[in-house]
Amino acid sequence: MPDRPLSPTPSSPMLLTRRGVLGLGLGAVAAAVLASCTPAPQWVTPTGAAVSGTEKNRGGTGRVTTVDLTAAPTTLDLAGTAAATWAFGGIPAPVIRLTAGDTLKATVRNQLDADTSVHWHGLALRNDMDGVPPVTQAPIAPGGQFAYEFVTPHPGTYWFHPHVGPQLDHGLYGALIIDDPDEKVTWDDEWVLILDDWLDGVTATPDQVLTDLSKGMGDMGGMGDMFMRMGNLLMGATSDLLGGDAGDVYYPHYLINGKPKADPAQFTGTPGSRVRVRIINAGSDTAFRFAIGGHSLTITHTDGFPVVPAVVDSVLIGMGERYDLLVRLNDGAFPIVAQAEGKQDRALAVLRTGAGTAPVSGTTIPELSAGRVGLATNLTAAAHVSLRDTTPDRIIHLALTGGMQAYDWGIDGRRFDVRDPMRDAHAINEGERVQLQILNDTKMWHPFHLHGHTYQHPDGGPRKDTSIILPGQTLKVDFEADNPGLWVAHCHNIYHAESGMTALVGYRS
Ligand SMILES: [Cu+2]
């Protein structure tokens, strides 16, 4: 089926074909004609030949992994207190694991009373499986289902979550681990740790939080300097590492693998053994500073892609980011800590390899305040995943804008409109080297995430799909336009994204 041109006509949630425009009557036709006087891009369609042809060229191993995911109401046991929430069968969902080149067939069933979807975060997969309603698919209605099927293109640590409203801030998430058939690293044990900030069913629902935030903080004046809770909001949470305001949502719990610090997740191992630790930040408004008491950490990968190994005491992980670490285990009992950066609270798990008193949550962790903090900006891509050295064919400027006063987070001063997703879309051509220059023109940090590609930080920096950008800074990242489709790029603070801090990069047909 050939790719069909998309209409520039606004106001429809679904992307209209030209035939659809003709059905709208004279006014719409006039608008379409007017729009055609300026050369409006003819977009690739997610279900068109460019996308299916690219998938065919991926080839793959032919092996298939089949999973069923059911989004449904459930309860999470928080150290004896039941929190009503939504999840894919567990919090986190069972790990999905396959080898690069294998096909994942995932049937997602919706038993919620709301539309949903699943986005496979970080994967450069075929566009029509990216899970972004209304851009790449219609939402999965209550009682409905959707069959995702795609070749997994790259090895690494990925994860999945809905891309509808603030549903990520329920328990709807899980890890997707893609093994490398040419893996160079060896390890004895492997742990997947999913970090999360938790409020659902305890203090509020994510929708209630979004409603509260959306009222803005316009009349609260200088109150923002004082560290205090105000309902679902947290005032005065600041971090030097994050360049000021660390986050604005009050969370009563911080979790590692669904467990609060009063009932911490337990990890056991053998002294001297080497563990590969895969860490995913599934939080919605919290960066975590991760450390293991009594241990140094060797960063080997971020966002799935290998880096020149870097030894650190702790690592800063924004929402949506992943880090893979190698850890040589010492003898005893040790705290595994994810400090909620700037929020004066933490998630805790326990590492035990021998005798010793179990650590408690208030323990001082010297590694958290030591000098060697793992930051993406200090990492170097492994040579074999570094992009070729060339000048970009196209530069796209994006300014992150808005603030807490009006809660008007956007891009280039405008809020993304899901009912008109192509309105301000940036057009690129397949085969181009594209550079995104992302200016953070706000007073708060943002974890910026691009779908469908893994870009590279400047000067040989890491390959990533989610990057922390501090206030006032500009991040320049390059990517190869080799995956046709319509791809959103947005802040992974889910409340900022829902407020409108989302852009769209589309391939011309
Ligand atoms: Cu943001």
Residues whose N, C-alpha, C, O or C-beta is under 5 A from the ligand:
A	BS01	CU	W445 H446 P447 C491 N493 H496
